[in-house]
């Protein structure tokens, strides 16, 4: 079996999901 390779789309969507999670969190910490 080949090892699962991370393609660009999965990395892109993972980073995008992290940004959508952390940007509001950073916003609340910044304004508090």
N, C-alpha and C positions, 0 to 999 in steps of 0.2 A: 504493500500500500504506500502511496505517496503521502508525504506530509502535506497537510492543508496549507496552501500558500495564501498569504494576505494579499488580496488584490487592491487596487487603488480605490475602487468604489466602497469596499467595506471600511477601509481606513478613513475615507472621506466622510461617510455617514457616521462613523464612530466619533470623529472630531466634531462634526456638526451637532450631534446629540450632546456631547460634552459642553459645547459652547452654549447651546440652548438651556442647559441645566445650570451652568456656572455664571452666566451673565446676569440673570436676575438675583442670584445669590450674592454676587459681588456688588450689585447695585444696592441691595438692602444693607450690606455691611458698610458700604461707602457712605450712605446717607444717614446711617444711625449714629 
